[in-house]
Amino acid sequence: MYHNFMSTFPTLTHFALTVSDLDRSIAWYEALFETPAFFVGDETTYRFAVWLEPSFALHEHATGSDGTPFDEHRIGLDHIAFGCATREELEAWPARLDTLGIEHGEIVDAFYGSGLAFRDPDNIQWEFFLPVT
């Protein structure tokens, strides 16, 4: 049974990804975001980097990686999408990704919107997405 206990669902405040090589990933994301990490630090069991826009963090755990790259077919994350406001904005991203040397697919149009997929150094899938309005 559905209970209406909130008038709206809370907004997403941040997300964090586990990476295999924090230094490599920091460099990659700094280029993509065109801004340096706001803070890089060490905790007892992991190292991390934080950006404020987008509200995003990378974690590298002391236990290390088993070397297996990310695979969206395993249980957990499939991909993360950044929203585009216009078709022109979406169509500008392939050239920007090319400039950064980031491989990407073609823009794919579907009934619910259009997206451009690409991957980070750990094979984590990202997308620039323009929803149907």
N, CA, C and O atoms as a printed pandas DataFrame, in Angstrom:
     atom_number atom_name residue_name chain_id  residue_number  x_coord  y_coord  z_coord
0              1         N          MET        A               1    0.837   -1.181    0.000
1              2        CA          MET        A               1    0.000    0.000    0.000
2              3         C          MET        A               1    0.880    1.241    0.000
3              4         O          MET        A               1    1.863    1.305    0.738
4              5         N          TYR        A               2    0.542    2.206   -0.804
5              6        CA          TYR        A               2    1.301    3.453   -0.928
6              7         C          TYR        A               2    0.898    4.415    0.176
7              8         O          TYR        A               2   -0.290    4.647    0.398
8              9         N          HIS        A               3    1.874    4.973    0.864
9             10        CA          HIS        A               3    1.635    5.979    1.891
10            11         C          HIS        A               3    2.288    7.278    1.462
11            12         O          HIS        A               3    3.482    7.298    1.163
12            13         N          ASN        A               4    1.535    8.349    1.425
13            14        CA          ASN        A               4    2.066    9.642    1.009
14            15         C          ASN        A               4    2.633   10.361    2.234
15            16         O          ASN        A               4    1.953   11.193    2.834
16            17         N          PHE        A               5    3.884   10.040    2.609
17            18        CA          PHE        A               5    4.486   10.671    3.783
18            19         C          PHE        A               5    5.392   11.836    3.419
19            20         O          PHE        A               5    5.844   12.563    4.304
20            21         N          MET        A               6    5.662   12.025    2.150
21            22        CA          MET        A               6    6.469   13.158    1.695
22            23         C          MET        A               6    5.769   13.790    0.495
23            24         O          MET        A               6    5.169   13.092   -0.321
24            25         N          SER        A               7    5.851   15.098    0.397
25            26        CA          SER        A               7    5.227   15.756   -0.739
26            27         C          SER        A               7    6.062   15.588   -2.014
27            28         O          SER        A               7    5.507   15.508   -3.110
28            29         N          THR        A               8    7.384   15.536   -1.876
29            30        CA          THR        A               8    8.267   15.297   -3.018
30            31         C          THR        A               8    9.396   14.383   -2.581
31            32         O          THR        A               8    9.746   14.338   -1.402
32            33         N          PHE        A               9    9.954   13.667   -3.515
33            34        CA          PHE        A               9   11.089   12.807   -3.211
34            35         C          PHE        A               9   12.321   13.690   -3.030
35            36         O          PHE        A               9   12.494   14.648   -3.784
36            37         N          PRO        A              10   13.182   13.399   -2.054
37            38        CA          PRO        A              10   14.372   14.240   -1.824
38            39         C          PRO        A              10   15.280   14.273   -3.049
39            40         O          PRO        A              10   15.341   13.307   -3.810
40            41         N          THR        A              11   15.986   15.391   -3.235
41            42        CA          THR        A              11   16.931   15.501   -4.342
42            43         C          THR        A              11   18.183   14.683   -4.056
43            44         O          THR        A              11   18.517   14.422   -2.901
44            45         N          LEU        A              12   18.849   14.295   -5.087
45            46        CA          LEU        A              12   20.135   13.619   -4.978
46            47         C          LEU        A              12   21.170   14.660   -4.574
47            48         O          LEU        A              12   21.304   15.681   -5.248
48            49         N          THR        A              13   21.907   14.427   -3.487
49            50        CA          THR        A              13   22.871   15.426   -3.024
50            51         C          THR        A              13   24.289   15.158   -3.493
51            52         O          THR        A              13   25.050   16.102   -3.707
52            53         N          HIS        A              14   24.665   13.900   -3.659
53            54        CA          HIS        A              14   26.008   13.583   -4.146
54            55         C          HIS        A              14   26.075   12.100   -4.484
55            56         O          HIS        A              14   25.178   11.328   -4.146
56            57         N          PHE        A              15   27.142   11.724   -5.150
57            58        CA          PHE        A              15   27.420   10.316   -5.375
58            59         C          PHE        A              15   28.921   10.123   -5.346
59            60         O          PHE        A              15   29.687   11.050   -5.611
60            61         N          ALA        A              16   29.332    8.906   -5.021
61            62        CA          ALA        A              16   30.757    8.572   -4.939
62            63         C          ALA        A              16   30.993    7.267   -5.692
63            64         O          ALA        A              16   30.185    6.341   -5.629
64            65         N          LEU        A              17   32.102    7.215   -6.395
65            66        CA          LEU        A              17   32.484    6.020   -7.134
66            67         C          LEU        A              17   33.779    5.469   -6.571
67            68         O          LEU        A              17   34.670    6.224   -6.182
68            69         N          THR        A              18   33.877    4.160   -6.530
69            70        CA          THR        A              18   35.129    3.508   -6.169
70            71         C          THR        A              18   35.953    3.330   -7.436
71            72         O          THR        A              18   35.453    2.849   -8.453
72            73         N          VAL        A              19   37.224    3.724   -7.364
73            74        CA          VAL        A              19   38.115    3.630   -8.518
74            75         C          VAL        A              19   39.352    2.812   -8.142
75            76         O          VAL        A              19   39.652    2.622   -6.963
76            77         N          SER        A              20   40.055    2.338   -9.152
77            78        CA          SER        A              20   41.231    1.509   -8.901
78            79         C          SER        A              20   42.502    2.319   -8.720
79            80         O          SER        A              20   43.427    1.866   -8.047
80            81         N          ASP        A              21   42.568    3.512   -9.306
81            82        CA          ASP        A              21   43.762    4.350   -9.230
82            83         C          ASP        A              21   43.302    5.796   -9.060
83            84         O          ASP        A              21   42.946    6.454  -10.037
84            85         N          LEU        A              22   43.309    6.290   -7.825
85            86        CA          LEU        A              22   42.762    7.604   -7.534
86            87         C          LEU        A              22   43.466    8.706   -8.319
87            88         O          LEU        A              22   42.801    9.585   -8.866
88            89         N          ASP        A              23   44.776    8.680   -8.386
89            90        CA          ASP        A              23   45.512    9.741   -9.081
90            91         C          ASP        A              23   45.142    9.798  -10.558
91            92         O          ASP        A              23   44.928   10.881  -11.104
92            93         N          ARG        A              24   45.067    8.644  -11.203
93            94        CA          ARG        A              24   44.681    8.585  -12.624
94            95         C          ARG        A              24   43.257    9.114  -12.802
95            96         O          ARG        A              24   42.994    9.885  -13.725
96            97         N          SER        A              25   42.343    8.707  -11.928
97            98        CA          SER        A              25   40.955    9.129  -12.037
98            99         C          SER        A              25   40.787   10.617  -11.742
99           100         O          SER        A              25   39.978   11.283  -12.388
100          101         N          ILE        A              26   41.538   11.150  -10.777
101          102        CA          ILE        A              26   41.470   12.585  -10.504
102          103         C          ILE        A              26   41.823   13.370  -11.765
103          104         O          ILE        A              26   41.113   14.304  -12.137
104          105         N          ALA        A              27   42.903   12.998  -12.413
105          106        CA          ALA        A              27   43.321   13.704  -13.634
106          107         C          ALA        A              27   42.246   13.622  -14.713
107          108         O          ALA        A              27   41.968   14.616  -15.384
108          109         N          TRP        A              28   41.643   12.461  -14.887
109          110        CA          TRP        A              28   40.616   12.267  -15.908
110          111         C          TRP        A              28   39.388   13.116  -15.609
111          112         O          TRP        A              28   38.883   13.805  -16.495
112          113         N          TYR        A              29   38.904   13.076  -14.374
113          114        CA          TYR        A              29   37.697   13.840  -14.009
114          115         C          TYR        A              29   37.964   15.342  -13.964
115          116         O          TYR        A              29   37.073   16.128  -14.285
116          117         N          GLU        A              30   39.161   15.757  -13.577
117          118        CA          GLU        A              30   39.481   17.189  -13.622
118          119         C          GLU        A              30   39.401   17.705  -15.059
119          120         O          GLU        A              30   38.916   18.811  -15.295
120          121         N          ALA        A              31   39.871   16.915  -16.009
121          122        CA          ALA        A              31   39.783   17.321  -17.416
122          123         C          ALA        A              31   38.325   17.353  -17.871
123          124         O          ALA        A              31   37.909   18.300  -18.537
124          125         N          LEU        A              32   37.551   16.338  -17.521
125          126        CA          LEU        A              32   36.149   16.287  -17.926
126          127         C          LEU        A              32   35.355   17.439  -17.330
127          128         O          LEU        A              32   34.608   18.110  -18.043
128          129         N          PHE        A              33   35.508   17.678  -16.026
129          130        CA          PHE        A              33   34.749   18.723  -15.340
130          131         C          PHE        A              33   35.324   20.124  -15.552
131          132         O          PHE        A              33   34.678   21.123  -15.236
132          133         N          GLU        A              34   36.539   20.187  -16.088
133          134        CA          GLU        A              34   37.256   21.453  -16.284
134          135         C          GLU        A              34   37.425   22.214  -14.973
135          136         O          GLU        A              34   37.351   23.442  -14.938
136          137         N          THR        A              35   37.651   21.471  -13.909
137          138        CA          THR        A              35   37.892   22.071  -12.599
138          139         C          THR        A              35   38.657   21.079  -11.728
139          140         O          THR        A              35   38.422   19.873  -11.810
140          141         N          PRO        A              36   39.561   21.571  -10.905
141          142        CA          PRO        A              36   40.285   20.657  -10.020
142          143         C          PRO        A              36   39.378   20.123   -8.917
143          144         O          PRO        A              36   38.346   20.713   -8.598
144          145         N          ALA        A              37   39.780   19.010   -8.350
145          146        CA          ALA        A              37   39.062   18.486   -7.191
146          147         C          ALA        A              37   39.081   19.548   -6.100
147          148         O          ALA        A              37   40.092   20.222   -5.900
148          149         N          PHE        A              38   37.977   19.693   -5.405
149          150        CA          PHE        A              38   37.871   20.662   -4.320
150          151         C          PHE        A              38   38.739   20.241   -3.137
151          152         O          PHE        A              38   39.349   21.082   -2.477
152          153         N          PHE        A              39   38.791   18.939   -2.872
153          154        CA          PHE        A              39   39.559   18.430   -1.740
154          155         C          PHE        A              39   39.998   17.006   -2.042
155          156         O          PHE        A              39   39.227   16.213   -2.580
156          157         N          VAL        A              40   41.240   16.684   -1.694
157          158        CA          VAL        A              40   41.768   15.325   -1.797
158          159         C          VAL        A              40   42.283   14.961   -0.424
159          160         O          VAL        A              40   43.018   15.736    0.189
160          161         N          GLY        A              41   41.907   13.786    0.073
161          162        CA          GLY        A              41   42.310   13.426    1.426
162          163         C          GLY        A              41   42.521   11.945    1.628
163          164         O          GLY        A              41   42.275   11.124    0.744
164          165         N          ASP        A              42   42.983   11.635    2.819
165          166        CA          ASP        A              42   43.236   10.253    3.235
166          167         C          ASP        A              42   42.487    9.973    4.528
167          168         O          ASP        A              42   42.562   10.746    5.483
168          169         N          GLU        A              43   41.776    8.877    4.546
169          170        CA          GLU        A              43   41.163    8.357    5.769
170          171         C          GLU        A              43   41.916    7.085    6.130
171          172         O          GLU        A              43   42.847    6.695    5.426
172          173         N          THR        A              44   41.534    6.457    7.186
173          174        CA          THR        A              44   42.216    5.240    7.627
174          175         C          THR        A              44   42.151    4.133    6.582
175          176         O          THR        A              44   43.138    3.433    6.355
176          177         N          THR        A              45   40.990    3.970    5.945
177          178        CA          THR        A              45   40.812    2.841    5.037
178          179         C          THR        A              45   40.671    3.215    3.564
179          180         O          THR        A              45   40.543    2.334    2.714
180          181         N          TYR        A              46   40.692    4.501    3.255
181          182        CA          TYR        A              46   40.576    4.883    1.851
182          183         C          TYR        A              46   41.094    6.298    1.618
183          184         O          TYR        A              46   41.163    7.118    2.533
184          185         N          ARG        A              47   41.459    6.560    0.347
185          186        CA          ARG        A              47   41.790    7.906   -0.134
186          187         C          ARG        A              47   40.597    8.406   -0.927
187          188         O          ARG        A              47   39.814    7.610   -1.446
188          189         N          PHE        A              48   40.454    9.731   -1.026
189          190        CA          PHE        A              48   39.291   10.243   -1.726
190          191         C          PHE        A              48   39.567   11.603   -2.338
191          192         O          PHE        A              48   40.503   12.305   -1.954
192          193         N          ALA        A              49   38.724   11.958   -3.305
193          194        CA          ALA        A              49   38.730   13.283   -3.926
194          195         C          ALA        A              49   37.281   13.719   -4.028
195          196         O          ALA        A              49   36.391   12.905   -4.274
196          197         N          VAL        A              50   37.050   15.032   -3.834
197          198        CA          VAL        A              50   35.692   15.571   -3.824
198          199         C          VAL        A              50   35.597   16.779   -4.743
199          200         O          VAL        A              50   36.484   17.633   -4.744
200          201         N          TRP        A              51   34.537   16.854   -5.515
201          202        CA          TRP        A              51   34.169   18.033   -6.305
202          203         C          TRP        A              51   32.855   18.565   -5.742
203          204         O          TRP        A              51   32.055   17.808   -5.193
204          205         N          LEU        A              52   32.641   19.860   -5.879
205          206        CA          LEU        A              52   31.378   20.442   -5.434
206          207         C          LEU        A              52   30.378   20.599   -6.567
207          208         O          LEU        A              52   29.171   20.530   -6.336
208          209         N          GLU        A              53   30.857   20.807   -7.787
209          210        CA          GLU        A              53   29.996   20.910   -8.971
210          211         C          GLU        A              53   30.584   20.051  -10.074
211          212         O          GLU        A              53   31.574   20.462  -10.679
212          213         N          PRO        A              54   30.040   18.893  -10.367
213          214        CA          PRO        A              54   28.912   18.300   -9.670
214          215         C          PRO        A              54   29.325   17.818   -8.283
215          216         O          PRO        A              54   30.515   17.664   -8.007
216          217         N          SER        A              55   28.359   17.585   -7.423
217          218        CA          SER        A              55   28.626   17.089   -6.068
218          219         C          SER        A              55   28.970   15.612   -6.179
219          220         O          SER        A              55   28.089   14.757   -6.265
220          221         N          PHE        A              56   30.264   15.329   -6.175
221          222        CA          PHE        A              56   30.777   14.037   -6.636
222          223         C          PHE        A              56   32.051   13.695   -5.888
223          224         O          PHE        A              56   32.826   14.586   -5.540
224          225         N          ALA        A              57   32.274   12.416   -5.640
225          226        CA          ALA        A              57   33.505   11.985   -4.974
226          227         C          ALA        A              57   34.028   10.703   -5.606
227          228         O          ALA        A              57   33.275    9.897   -6.153
228          229         N          LEU        A              58   35.337   10.544   -5.510
229          230        CA          LEU        A              58   36.009    9.307   -5.890
230          231         C          LEU        A              58   36.606    8.699   -4.634
231          232         O          LEU        A              58   37.113    9.423   -3.777
232          233         N          HIS        A              59   36.553    7.386   -4.512
233          234        CA          HIS        A              59   37.156    6.673   -3.393
234          235         C          HIS        A              59   38.108    5.613   -3.927
235          236         O          HIS        A              59   37.806    4.924   -4.901
236          237         N          GLU        A              60   39.263    5.490   -3.277
237          238        CA          GLU        A              60   40.186    4.389   -3.555
238          239         C          GLU        A              60   40.412    3.703   -2.222
239          240         O          GLU        A              60   41.014    4.283   -1.319
240          241         N          HIS        A              61   39.936    2.472   -2.089
241          242        CA          HIS        A              61   39.981    1.759   -0.820
242          243         C          HIS        A              61   41.331    1.086   -0.590
243          244         O          HIS        A              61   41.967    0.598   -1.524
244          245         N          ALA        A              62   41.755    1.070    0.681
245          246        CA          ALA        A              62   43.052    0.492    1.053
246          247         C          ALA        A              62   43.130   -0.991    0.729
247          248         O          ALA        A              62   44.221   -1.515    0.503
248          249         N          THR        A              63   42.003   -1.669    0.705
249          250        CA          THR        A              63   42.003   -3.096    0.390
250          251         C          THR        A              63   42.367   -3.350   -1.058
251          252         O          THR        A              63   42.671   -4.480   -1.442
252          253         N          GLY        A              64   42.336   -2.296   -1.863
253          254        CA          GLY        A              64   42.764   -2.417   -3.260
254          255         C          GLY        A              64   41.688   -3.007   -4.144
255          256         O          GLY        A              64   40.660   -3.497   -3.678
256          257         N          SER        A              65   41.953   -2.946   -5.401
257          258        CA          SER        A              65   41.042   -3.464   -6.411
258          259         C          SER        A              65   41.487   -4.857   -6.820
259          260         O          SER        A              65   42.677   -5.172   -6.789
260          261         N          ASP        A              66   40.530   -5.687   -7.202
261          262        CA          ASP        A              66   40.895   -7.007   -7.717
262          263         C          ASP        A              66   41.312   -6.940   -9.176
263          264         O          ASP        A              66   41.611   -7.965   -9.788
264          265         N          GLY        A              67   41.333   -5.721   -9.739
265          266        CA          GLY        A              67   41.773   -5.533  -11.116
266          267         C          GLY        A              67   40.678   -5.727  -12.145
267          268         O          GLY        A              67   40.906   -5.523  -13.337
268          269         N          THR        A              68   39.494   -6.119  -11.704
269          270        CA          THR        A              68   38.391   -6.322  -12.632
270          271         C          THR        A              68   37.762   -4.975  -12.970
271          272         O          THR        A              68   37.330   -4.255  -12.069
272          273         N          PRO        A              69   37.705   -4.625  -14.249
273          274        CA          PRO        A              69   37.099   -3.336  -14.602
274          275         C          PRO        A              69   35.595   -3.346  -14.331
275          276         O          PRO        A              69   34.977   -4.405  -14.231
276          277         N          PHE        A              70   35.030   -2.168  -14.217
277          278        CA          PHE        A              70   33.593   -2.015  -14.023
278          279         C          PHE        A              70   32.839   -2.718  -15.138
279          280         O          PHE        A              70   33.275   -2.726  -16.289
280          281         N          ASP        A              71   31.702   -3.307  -14.784
281          282        CA          ASP        A              71   30.830   -3.963  -15.759
282          283         C          ASP        A              71   29.387   -3.715  -15.347
283          284         O          ASP        A              71   28.946   -4.191  -14.301
284          285         N          GLU        A              72   28.658   -2.978  -16.158
285          286        CA          GLU        A              72   27.283   -2.640  -15.821
286          287         C          GLU        A              72   26.348   -3.843  -15.816
287          288         O          GLU        A              72   25.186   -3.716  -15.428
288          289         N          HIS        A              73   26.832   -5.012  -16.241
289          290        CA          HIS        A              73   26.008   -6.218  -16.221
290          291         C          HIS        A              73   26.020   -6.895  -14.859
291          292         O          HIS        A              73   25.216   -7.795  -14.616
292          293         N          ARG        A              74   26.912   -6.483  -13.968
293          294        CA          ARG        A              74   26.902   -7.005  -12.599
294          295         C          ARG        A              74   25.895   -6.207  -11.785
295          296         O          ARG        A              74   25.534   -5.091  -12.157
296          297         N          ILE        A              75   25.450   -6.769  -10.695
297          298        CA          ILE        A              75   24.515   -6.079   -9.806
298          299         C          ILE        A              75   25.156   -4.794   -9.299
299          300         O          ILE        A              75   26.327   -4.789   -8.921
300          301         N          GLY        A              76   24.400   -3.720   -9.290
301          302        CA          GLY        A              76   24.894   -2.431   -8.831
302          303         C          GLY        A              76   24.646   -1.360   -9.883
303          304         O          GLY        A              76   23.600   -1.349  -10.532
304          305         N          LEU        A              77   25.573   -0.498  -10.044
305          306        CA          LEU        A              77   25.455    0.640  -10.949
306          307         C          LEU        A              77   25.438    0.204  -12.413
307          308         O          LEU        A              77   26.195   -0.681  -12.810
308          309         N          ASP        A              78   24.582    0.822  -13.206
309          310        CA          ASP        A              78   24.607    0.626  -14.652
310          311         C          ASP        A              78   25.319    1.802  -15.303
311          312         O          ASP        A              78   26.324    1.611  -15.988
312          313         N          HIS        A              79   24.819    3.008  -15.102
313          314        CA          HIS        A              79   25.479    4.200  -15.616
314          315         C          HIS        A              79   24.925    5.423  -14.895
315          316         O          HIS        A              79   23.932    5.336  -14.171
316          317         N          ILE        A              80   25.572    6.546  -15.099
317          318        CA          ILE        A              80   25.150    7.826  -14.541
318          319         C          ILE        A              80   25.037    8.795  -15.711
319          320         O          ILE        A              80   25.872    8.788  -16.615
320          321         N          ALA        A              81   23.993    9.633  -15.688
321          322        CA          ALA        A              81   23.772   10.557  -16.795
322          323         C          ALA        A              81   23.777   12.003  -16.320
323          324         O          ALA        A              81   23.173   12.347  -15.304
324          325         N          PHE        A              82   24.472   12.837  -17.081
325          326        CA          PHE        A              82   24.432   14.285  -16.895
326          327         C          PHE        A              82   23.370   14.830  -17.834
327          328         O          PHE        A              82   23.315   14.438  -18.999
328          329         N          GLY        A              83   22.528   15.726  -17.345
329          330        CA          GLY        A              83   21.445   16.269  -18.140
330          331         C          GLY        A              83   21.893   17.385  -19.060
331          332         O          GLY        A              83   22.699   18.235  -18.681
332          333         N          CYS        A              84   21.370   17.375  -20.255
333          334        CA          CYS        A              84   21.576   18.459  -21.211
334          335         C          CYS        A              84   20.245   19.186  -21.372
335          336         O          CYS        A              84   19.183   18.563  -21.364
336          337         N          ALA        A              85   20.309   20.492  -21.516
337          338        CA          ALA        A              85   19.101   21.305  -21.611
338          339         C          ALA        A              85   18.568   21.405  -23.033
339          340         O          ALA        A              85   17.373   21.618  -23.237
340          341         N          THR        A              86   19.463   21.251  -24.032
341          342        CA          THR        A              86   19.047   21.395  -25.428
342          343         C          THR        A              86   19.740   20.350  -26.293
343          344         O          THR        A              86   20.728   19.740  -25.885
344          345         N          ARG        A              87   19.212   20.160  -27.475
345          346        CA          ARG        A              87   19.840   19.250  -28.436
346          347         C          ARG        A              87   21.221   19.779  -28.834
347          348         O          ARG        A              87   22.159   19.004  -29.015
348          349         N          GLU        A              88   21.337   21.086  -28.966
349          350        CA          GLU        A              88   22.620   21.692  -29.341
350          351         C          GLU        A              88   23.694   21.396  -28.279
351          352         O          GLU        A              88   24.841   21.098  -28.612
352          353         N          GLU        A              89   23.308   21.482  -27.017
353          354        CA          GLU        A              89   24.258   21.162  -25.937
354          355         C          GLU        A              89   24.700   19.713  -26.042
355          356         O          GLU        A              89   25.893   19.423  -25.956
356          357         N          LEU        A              90   23.754   18.801  -26.228
357          358        CA          LEU        A              90   24.097   17.382  -26.382
358          359         C          LEU        A              90   25.011   17.175  -27.585
359          360         O          LEU        A              90   25.988   16.432  -27.497
360          361         N          GLU        A              91   24.709   17.814  -28.692
361          362        CA          GLU        A              91   25.494   17.638  -29.916
362          363         C          GLU        A              91   26.883   18.260  -29.826
363          364         O          GLU        A              91   27.747   17.941  -30.644
364          365         N          ALA        A              92   27.118   19.131  -28.864
365          366        CA          ALA        A              92   28.451   19.716  -28.677
366          367         C          ALA        A              92   29.396   18.778  -27.933
367          368         O          ALA        A              92   30.613   18.925  -28.042
368          369         N          TRP        A              93   28.860   17.816  -27.180
369          370        CA          TRP        A              93   29.709   16.961  -26.356
370          371         C          TRP        A              93   30.640   16.019  -27.126
371          372         O          TRP        A              93   31.764   15.814  -26.668
372          373         N          PRO        A              94   30.252   15.437  -28.254
373          374        CA          PRO        A              94   31.216   14.564  -28.939
374          375         C          PRO        A              94   32.532   15.275  -29.260
375          376         O          PRO        A              94   33.602   14.695  -29.073
376          377         N          ALA        A              95   32.475   16.510  -29.737
377          378        CA          ALA        A              95   33.706   17.243  -30.059
378          379         C          ALA        A              95   34.526   17.504  -28.789
379          380         O          ALA        A              95   35.751   17.385  -28.810
380          381         N          ARG        A              96   33.867   17.854  -27.702
381          382        CA          ARG        A              96   34.576   18.091  -26.429
382          383         C          ARG        A              96   35.252   16.810  -25.952
383          384         O          ARG        A              96   36.410   16.840  -25.536
384          385         N          LEU        A              97   34.540   15.688  -26.008
385          386        CA          LEU        A              97   35.138   14.404  -25.609
386          387         C          LEU        A              97   36.294   14.036  -26.529
387          388         O          LEU        A              97   37.308   13.515  -26.063
388          389         N          ASP        A              98   36.162   14.294  -27.825
389          390        CA          ASP        A              98   37.260   14.046  -28.770
390          391         C          ASP        A              98   38.497   14.855  -28.376
391          392         O          ASP        A              98   39.614   14.337  -28.391
392          393         N          THR        A              99   38.292   16.123  -28.024
393          394        CA          THR        A              99   39.402   16.989  -27.607
394          395         C          THR        A              99   40.126   16.412  -26.398
395          396         O          THR        A              99   41.347   16.525  -26.287
396          397         N          LEU        A             100   39.370   15.792  -25.490
397          398        CA          LEU        A             100   39.950   15.198  -24.282
398          399         C          LEU        A             100   40.508   13.800  -24.531
399          400         O          LEU        A             100   41.109   13.210  -23.633
400          401         N          GLY        A             101   40.320   13.267  -25.727
401          402        CA          GLY        A             101   40.784   11.913  -26.024
402          403         C          GLY        A             101   39.927   10.845  -25.367
403          404         O          GLY        A             101   40.404    9.741  -25.104
404          405         N          ILE        A             102   38.660   11.165  -25.100
405          406        CA          ILE        A             102   37.750   10.222  -24.466
406          407         C          ILE        A             102   36.885    9.573  -25.539
407          408         O          ILE        A             102   36.140   10.247  -26.250
408          409         N          GLU        A             103   37.000    8.256  -25.641
409          410        CA          GLU        A             103   36.186    7.518  -26.609
410          411         C          GLU        A             103   34.724    7.593  -26.203
411          412         O          GLU        A             103   34.399    7.650  -25.017
412          413         N          HIS        A             104   33.851    7.594  -27.195
413          414        CA          HIS        A             104   32.414    7.690  -26.946
414          415         C          HIS        A             104   31.668    7.053  -28.087
415          416         O          HIS        A             104   32.223    6.804  -29.157
416          417         N          GLY        A             105   30.393    6.790  -27.843
417          418        CA          GLY        A             105   29.531    6.280  -28.894
418          419         C          GLY        A             105   28.922    7.427  -29.676
419          420         O          GLY        A             105   29.348    8.576  -29.561
420          421         N          GLU        A             106   27.942    7.103  -30.454
421          422        CA          GLU        A             106   27.159    8.089  -31.192
422          423         C          GLU        A             106   25.980    8.510  -30.324
423          424         O          GLU        A             106   25.632    7.813  -29.371
424          425         N          ILE        A             107   25.373    9.621  -30.640
425          426        CA          ILE        A             107   24.147   10.020  -29.964
426          427         C          ILE        A             107   23.054    9.040  -30.387
427          428         O          ILE        A             107   22.831    8.810  -31.575
428          429         N          VAL        A             108   22.378    8.466  -29.386
429          430        CA          VAL        A             108   21.309    7.505  -29.632
430          431         C          VAL        A             108   19.990    8.151  -29.233
431          432         O          VAL        A             108   19.842    8.653  -28.119
432          433         N          ASP        A             109   19.036    8.130  -30.155
433          434        CA          ASP        A             109   17.713    8.692  -29.904
434          435         C          ASP        A             109   16.745    7.564  -29.574
435          436         O          ASP        A             109   16.694    6.550  -30.271
436          437         N          ALA        A             110   15.979    7.751  -28.504
437          438        CA          ALA        A             110   14.961    6.786  -28.092
438          439         C          ALA        A             110   13.677    7.547  -27.775
439          440         O          ALA        A             110   13.671    8.778  -27.765
440          441         N          PHE        A             111   12.609    6.831  -27.520
441          442        CA          PHE        A             111   11.324    7.484  -27.265
442          443         C          PHE        A             111   11.343    8.328  -25.995
443          444         O          PHE        A             111   10.529    9.242  -25.866
444          445         N          TYR        A             112   12.245    8.053  -25.054
445          446        CA          TYR        A             112   12.299    8.766  -23.775
446          447         C          TYR        A             112   13.378    9.849  -23.737
447          448         O          TYR        A             112   13.440   10.626  -22.784
448          449         N          GLY        A             113   14.221    9.907  -24.760
449          450        CA          GLY        A             113   15.264   10.920  -24.810
450          451         C          GLY        A             113   16.432   10.489  -25.677
451          452         O          GLY        A             113   16.387    9.454  -26.342
452          453         N          SER        A             114   17.485   11.308  -25.656
453          454        CA          SER        A             114   18.675   11.059  -26.475
454          455         C          SER        A             114   19.906   11.074  -25.580
455          456         O          SER        A             114   20.019   11.899  -24.674
456          457         N          GLY        A             115   20.832   10.146  -25.847
457          458        CA          GLY        A             115   22.006   10.056  -25.000
458          459         C          GLY        A             115   23.283    9.792  -25.760
459          460         O          GLY        A             115   23.277    9.251  -26.866
460          461         N          LEU        A             116   24.385   10.190  -25.134
461          462        CA          LEU        A             116   25.733    9.978  -25.659
462          463         C          LEU        A             116   26.533    9.291  -24.564
463          464         O          LEU        A             116   26.778    9.892  -23.518
464          465         N          ALA        A             117   26.943    8.060  -24.776
465          466        CA          ALA        A             117   27.637    7.265  -23.762
466          467         C          ALA        A             117   29.153    7.359  -23.909
467          468         O          ALA        A             117   29.680    7.475  -25.015
468          469         N          PHE        A             118   29.839    7.306  -22.770
469          470        CA          PHE        A             118   31.303    7.256  -22.721
470          471         C          PHE        A             118   31.705    6.598  -21.407
471          472         O          PHE        A             118   30.850    6.358  -20.554
472          473         N          ARG        A             119   32.993    6.302  -21.229
473          474        CA          ARG        A             119   33.452    5.567  -20.048
474          475         C          ARG        A             119   34.687    6.217  -19.436
475          476         O          ARG        A             119   35.493    6.838  -20.129
476          477         N          ASP        A             120   34.814    6.060  -18.114
477          478        CA          ASP        A             120   35.983    6.587  -17.410
478          479         C          ASP        A             120   37.113    5.560  -17.428
479          480         O          ASP        A             120   36.944    4.493  -18.017
480          481         N          PRO        A             121   38.261    5.845  -16.804
481          482        CA          PRO        A             121   39.391    4.906  -16.850
482          483         C          PRO        A             121   39.111    3.534  -16.243
483          484         O          PRO        A             121   39.792    2.567  -16.586
484          485         N          ASP        A             122   38.120    3.423  -15.342
485          486        CA          ASP        A             122   37.747    2.125  -14.767
486          487         C          ASP        A             122   36.590    1.475  -15.507
487          488         O          ASP        A             122   36.013    0.502  -15.022
488          489         N          ASN        A             123   36.245    2.001  -16.672
489          490        CA          ASN        A             123   35.186    1.487  -17.528
490          491         C          ASN        A             123   33.786    1.835  -17.011
491          492         O          ASN        A             123   32.802    1.279  -17.498
492          493         N          ILE        A             124   33.677    2.739  -16.038
493          494        CA          ILE        A             124   32.376    3.154  -15.537
494          495         C          ILE        A             124   31.695    3.975  -16.621
495          496         O          ILE        A             124   32.264    4.922  -17.164
496          497         N          GLN        A             125   30.465    3.587  -16.920
497          498        CA          GLN        A             125   29.739    4.214  -18.020
498          499         C          GLN        A             125   29.041    5.500  -17.566
499          500         O          GLN        A             125   28.379    5.545  -16.529
500          501         N          TRP        A             126   29.212    6.525  -18.370
501          502        CA          TRP        A             126   28.583    7.828  -18.186
502          503         C          TRP        A             126   27.765    8.127  -19.426
503          504         O          TRP        A             126   27.913    7.476  -20.460
504          505         N          GLU        A             127   26.894    9.128  -19.304
505          506        CA          GLU        A             127   26.081    9.518  -20.447
506          507         C          GLU        A             127   25.711   10.998  -20.323
507          508         O          GLU        A             127   25.443   11.492  -19.228
508          509         N          PHE        A             128   25.702   11.684  -21.438
509          510        CA          PHE        A             128   25.073   12.989  -21.525
510          511         C          PHE        A             128   23.685   12.706  -22.074
511          512         O          PHE        A             128   23.548   12.017  -23.085
512          513         N          PHE        A             129   22.652   13.232  -21.419
513          514        CA          PHE        A             129   21.285   12.824  -21.748
514          515         C          PHE        A             129   20.355   14.027  -21.874
515          516         O          PHE        A             129   20.381   14.943  -21.051
516          517         N          LEU        A             130   19.546   14.003  -22.905
517          518        CA          LEU        A             130   18.516   15.002  -23.150
518          519         C          LEU        A             130   17.166   14.291  -23.114
519          520         O          LEU        A             130   16.821   13.571  -24.051
520          521         N          PRO        A             131   16.389   14.490  -22.028
521          522        CA          PRO        A             131   15.092   13.818  -21.960
522          523         C          PRO        A             131   14.081   14.426  -22.935
523          524         O          PRO        A             131   14.203   15.584  -23.335
524          525         N          VAL        A             132   13.108   13.641  -23.301
525          526        CA          VAL        A             132   12.012   14.149  -24.129
526          527         C          VAL        A             132   11.180   15.072  -23.262
527          528         O          VAL        A             132   10.879   14.761  -22.110
528          529         N          THR        A             133   10.817   16.199  -23.824
529          530        CA          THR        A             133    9.997   17.153  -23.051
530          531         C          THR        A             133    8.599   17.244  -23.618
531          532         O          THR        A             133    7.771   17.994  -23.101
